[in-house]
Amino acid sequence: MPDIMRSASQMRFGSTIMERTPLRAVLYRVGWTKLYDGTEEPIGGGKYNEEYVGAEVTSFLPHEGHLYGFVSSLPSNRINLHRVDPSSDADPRRVDLVVWTSTAPDQGGQRVIGWYRNALVHAQEQPAPSSDHGIWQTMCRVEDAVLLPANCRTMRVPTRGEGRFGQANLRYLHSDSGQPDPPKWWDETLAWIDQYEGDNLLEHPESAVLEDLNDGIDGRQGGQGFCANADERRAIEHHAMREAIAYLERDGWELLDRWAYKSKPYDLVFRANGRTIKVEVKGTTGRGERVLVTRREVESAQAAPDEYALVVVKEIELTRSDEPTCSGGETRCIHPFEPSSAALRPLAYEFRFEPEHDA
């Protein structure tokens, strides 16, 4: 098998690689948390997590520039490295991609929550690298990994039909005999990962709190609405997207991509006056005088304000029920969108302990 290992900045998991050689990869299924830094108990993830805290909770906690990931490999307590890369007998194996998946507790469905590139996979559990970590089998450099914010975990992995995980928490891409055995949905998953350009909690951990902060801003004070549950948030977001599309199309803009939000730091792509415009959409039940934007959204807008627009749909009417619905709202479009430092206010900081702070 030819060596296709490359640096994180160069690596692309496109169809040309798949056509040349089966990708050395494996998928893991773990319990659900937001940060995987040891600060939360996992939701789901098997019977073990019902009584104890599985070691997967520290799989995205950096230690000396590396991540140390764990997946329950019952019943054998071993990862079958032959099915990860049948071309090698080494233990550990060097692999191109480890895809982490989990079941969303609010929305349901098994989803991609992050990935390691250029990883080292051991067959058996390894001792914890620090007192803050658990046991592990898989390691990669921090710069070779992505942990998705909860609202970016949109890529689903089938739980039914041919190619599903089954009872095991690992999905191999080779059979016991070493023959390629990728599921039908693998190419789509690979393409989504390859094209993802949204936030990475390892680079921008503040993205994890934006959803909570968004809910806490009081709409009566001109903010982005009152506290809503996950179903209500989705109803507001979907309604805002529909209203934004209708508003821009009435203004003569041509919709090019309505699914950009699945992998980009913006929601929609339009063409206007011969130029491609990236559109970020915000929906609110409040007056919409303030909205939350991520660091990635701000950086993207400031880099090319003429190619970026912010659309806010405010004063949306939300009907609360088991299946919430939305109506109405007033739409405002800002284009070009060039957020100045005077218009931005930090709502959270990350504090990092220096060694001398540890008593």
C-alpha positions in Angstrom: 0.0 0.0 0.0 1.5 3.4 -0.9 2.1 5.8 1.9 -0.4 8.6 1.8 0.3 10.1 5.3 0.6 13.9 5.1 0.6 16.9 7.4 -2.8 18.2 8.7 -2.6 21.3 6.4 -2.0 19.2 3.3 -4.2 16.2 4.0 -7.5 16.0 2.0 -9.7 12.9 2.1 -11.1 13.2 -1.4 -12.2 10.6 -3.9 -8.8 10.5 -5.6 -7.3 9.0 -2.4 -10.2 6.5 -2.1 -9.7 5.5 -5.8 -6.0 4.9 -5.2 -6.0 2.9 -2.0 -8.5 1.9 0.8 -8.2 4.6 3.5 -6.6 3.4 6.7 -9.4 4.5 9.0 -11.8 3.4 11.8 -14.9 4.8 13.4 -15.5 5.0 17.2 -18.8 5.3 19.0 -18.7 6.9 22.5 -20.9 8.7 25.0 -22.0 12.3 24.3 -20.4 15.4 25.9 -19.8 18.9 24.7 -16.0 19.2 25.4 -14.6 15.7 26.1 -12.2 17.4 28.5 -13.2 15.4 31.6 -15.5 18.1 33.0 -18.8 16.4 32.0 -20.3 12.9 32.6 -21.1 11.2 29.2 -24.7 10.7 28.1 -25.2 7.3 26.6 -22.3 5.3 25.4 -23.2 1.9 26.7 -24.0 0.1 30.0 -20.6 1.0 31.6 -21.5 4.7 31.5 -24.7 4.0 33.4 -22.7 3.3 36.6 -19.3 4.7 35.9 -17.6 7.4 33.8 -16.0 6.1 30.7 -12.5 7.1 29.8 -13.8 8.6 26.5 -14.6 11.8 28.4 -10.9 13.0 28.1 -10.4 12.1 24.5 -10.1 15.7 23.5 -8.2 17.0 26.5 -4.7 18.1 25.3 -1.6 17.0 27.2 1.8 18.1 26.0 0.6 18.8 22.5 -1.3 15.5 22.1 -4.7 13.9 22.5 -5.3 10.5 24.1 -8.6 8.9 23.0 -10.4 5.9 24.3 -13.3 3.7 23.0 -14.7 0.7 24.7 -13.6 -2.3 22.7 -15.7 -4.9 24.4 -16.1 -7.8 24.4 -12.5 -8.6 23.5 -11.0 -5.4 25.1 -8.8 -5.1 22.0 -8.9 -3.1 18.8 -8.5 -5.4 15.8 -5.6 -3.7 14.1 -5.7 -6.1 11.2 -9.2 -4.7 10.3 -7.8 -1.1 10.7 -4.9 -1.6 8.4 -4.3 -5.2 7.0 -1.1 -4.1 5.2 0.9 -3.9 8.5 1.7 -6.0 11.5 2.8 -3.1 13.6 1.3 -2.4 17.0 0.5 0.5 17.3 -0.7 1.2 13.7 -0.4 4.6 12.1 -3.8 5.4 10.5 -5.1 8.3 8.4 -8.3 9.0 10.1 -10.3 8.1 13.3 -13.9 9.3 13.2 -15.6 9.8 16.6 -19.4 9.5 16.7 -22.0 9.7 19.4 -25.8 9.8 19.7 -27.2 13.3 20.3 -29.3 13.3 23.5 -31.7 16.1 22.4 -32.0 15.7 18.7 -31.4 11.9 18.4 -29.4 10.2 15.7 -25.8 9.1 15.7 -23.6 11.9 14.6 -19.9 12.7 13.8 -18.6 14.7 16.8 -15.0 15.0 15.7 -11.9 13.2 14.3 -8.2 12.5 14.6 -6.0 12.7 11.6 -2.6 10.9 11.3 -3.3 8.9 14.5 -1.5 6.1 16.3 -3.8 3.3 17.3 -2.9 0.6 19.9 -4.6 -2.8 20.1 -4.8 -2.6 23.9 -5.4 0.0 26.5 -2.5 2.2 27.5 -1.9 3.8 30.9 -3.2 7.4 31.5 -0.7 10.0 30.4 -1.6 12.3 33.3 -3.7 12.4 36.5 -6.4 14.3 34.5 -6.7 11.6 31.8 -8.1 8.1 31.6 -6.7 5.1 29.8 -6.4 5.3 26.0 -5.7 3.4 22.8 -5.5 6.2 20.2 -3.2 9.3 20.1 -2.7 12.2 17.7 -1.3 15.7 17.8 -3.7 18.4 18.8 -3.3 20.3 15.5 -4.4 17.1 13.7 -7.7 16.9 15.4 -11.2 18.5 15.2 -13.8 18.6 17.9 -17.1 19.9 16.6 -19.4 22.3 18.6 -22.7 20.7 19.4 -24.6 22.7 16.8 -22.1 21.7 14.1 -22.6 17.9 14.7 -24.9 17.6 11.8 -23.4 14.7 9.9 -25.4 11.6 10.7 -24.1 8.0 10.8 -26.8 5.4 10.1 -27.9 3.3 13.0 -30.1 1.0 10.9 -29.6 -1.0 7.7 -26.5 -2.3 6.0 -23.2 -1.0 7.2 -24.4 0.2 10.6 -22.2 -0.1 13.7 -24.1 -2.9 15.3 -23.5 -3.7 19.0 -19.8 -3.0 18.9 -18.5 0.5 19.5 -16.1 0.2 16.5 -16.9 0.2 12.8 -14.0 -1.1 10.8 -13.5 -0.5 7.1 -12.0 -4.0 6.4 -13.4 -7.4 6.9 -11.8 -10.1 9.1 -10.0 -11.4 6.0 -8.5 -7.9 5.4 -10.7 -7.1 2.4 -12.1 -3.5 2.0 -15.5 -3.3 3.6 -16.5 0.3 3.8 -20.3 1.0 4.2 -22.2 2.8 1.5 -22.4 6.0 3.5 -18.6 6.2 4.1 -17.8 8.3 1.0 -20.4 10.9 2.0 -19.0 11.0 5.5 -15.5 11.3 4.2 -16.5 14.1 1.9 -18.3 16.0 4.7 -15.2 15.8 6.9 -13.0 16.9 4.0 -15.1 20.0 3.3 -15.7 21.0 6.9 -14.6 24.6 7.6 -16.6 25.4 10.7 -15.5 26.0 14.3 -13.1 23.6 16.0 -13.4 23.6 19.8 -9.7 22.7 20.1 -8.9 26.1 18.5 -11.9 28.1 19.7 -13.3 26.6 22.9 -15.6 29.7 23.3 -17.8 28.2 20.7 -19.1 25.7 23.2 -20.7 28.3 25.3 -22.3 30.4 22.6 -25.4 28.4 22.5 -26.0 28.7 26.2 -25.1 32.4 26.1 -27.5 32.9 23.2 -30.3 31.5 25.2 -29.5 33.6 28.2 -29.7 37.0 26.5 -33.0 38.6 27.4 -35.0 39.6 24.3 -36.7 42.4 26.3 -33.3 44.1 26.5 -32.8 44.0 22.8 -31.0 40.7 22.7 -31.4 37.5 20.7 -34.3 36.0 22.6 -35.3 34.0 25.7 -34.2 30.6 26.9 -35.5 27.9 24.5 -35.1 24.2 24.5 -33.4 22.4 21.6 -36.6 21.8 19.6 -37.6 25.5 19.9 -34.1 26.6 18.9 -34.3 24.5 15.8 -37.8 25.8 14.9 -36.5 29.4 15.3 -33.4 28.7 13.2 -35.3 26.9 10.4 -37.9 29.7 10.2 -35.1 32.3 10.1 -33.4 30.5 7.3 -36.7 30.3 5.3 -37.4 34.0 5.9 -33.8 35.0 4.9 -34.0 33.1 1.7 -37.3 34.6 0.7 -36.1 38.1 1.6 -32.9 37.9 -0.4 -34.6 36.3 -3.4 -37.2 39.1 -3.4 -34.2 41.5 -3.5 -32.9 39.7 -6.6 -30.3 37.5 -5.1 -29.8 34.0 -6.5 -29.5 31.1 -4.0 -26.5 28.9 -4.8 -26.2 26.7 -1.7 -28.8 26.3 1.1 -26.8 23.6 2.9 -23.5 25.5 3.6 -24.3 25.7 7.3 -23.6 22.0 7.6 -19.8 22.5 7.2 -19.0 26.2 6.8 -18.8 29.2 9.1 -21.8 30.7 7.3 -25.3 29.4 6.5 -26.1 30.2 2.9 -24.4 31.1 -0.4 -26.0 33.6 -2.9 -25.0 35.4 -6.0 -25.7 39.1 -6.1 -24.4 41.7 -8.7 -22.1 39.1 -10.2 -20.5 38.3 -6.9 -20.7 35.2 -4.6 -22.0 36.3 -1.1 -21.7 34.2 2.0 -24.7 34.8 4.3 -24.9 34.2 8.1 -28.4 34.0 9.4 -29.6 34.8 13.0 -33.1 34.2 14.2 -34.6 35.7 17.4 -37.8 36.1 19.3 -36.4 39.4 20.7 -35.8 42.8 19.2 -32.6 41.7 17.5 -30.5 44.7 18.5 -27.7 42.3 19.6 -26.9 38.9 18.2 -24.1 36.5 19.0 -21.4 35.7 16.4 -18.6 33.3 16.7 -15.0 34.1 16.4 -14.8 32.2 13.1 -17.8 34.2 11.7 -16.2 37.5 12.7 -12.9 36.5 11.1 -14.5 35.4 7.9 -16.5 38.6 7.6 -13.6 40.9 8.4 -11.4 39.1 5.8 -13.8 39.8 2.9 -16.7 42.0 4.1 -17.9 42.6 0.5 -18.4 38.8 0.2 -20.2 38.4 3.5 -23.7 39.4 4.7 -25.5 39.2 8.0 -29.3 38.6 8.0 -31.2 38.9 11.2 -34.8 37.8 11.5 -36.2 39.4 14.7 -39.4 39.3 16.7 -40.3 35.8 15.5 -43.5 34.4 17.0 -42.9 31.0 18.6 -45.8 28.7 19.4 -44.6 26.3 22.1 -45.8 22.7 22.0 -44.3 19.2 21.6 -43.6 20.2 18.0 -43.0 24.0 18.2 -43.7 26.2 15.2 -42.7 29.7 14.2 -44.3 32.5 12.1 -43.7 36.2 11.3 -40.7 38.2 12.0 -38.9 41.2 10.6 -35.8 40.7 8.4 -32.8 43.0 8.2 -29.8 42.4 6.0 -26.4 44.0 6.5 -24.1 43.8 3.4 -21.3 44.3 3.3 -20.8 43.0 6.8 -17.7 44.3 8.4 -18.0 44.0 12.2 -15.8 46.6 13.9 -14.2 46.3 17.3 -16.5 48.9 18.6 -19.5 46.8 17.7 -18.2 43.6 19.3 -18.3 42.8 23.0 -16.6 39.7 24.5 -19.0 37.5 26.5 -16.5 34.8 27.6 -12.8 34.2 28.0 -10.7 31.1 28.3 -8.4 31.1 31.3 -5.3 28.9 31.1 -3.4 28.0 34.2 0.3 28.6 34.3 2.4 26.1 36.2 3.0 28.5 39.1 -0.8 28.8 39.7 -1.0 25.2 40.6 -0.7 24.9 44.4 
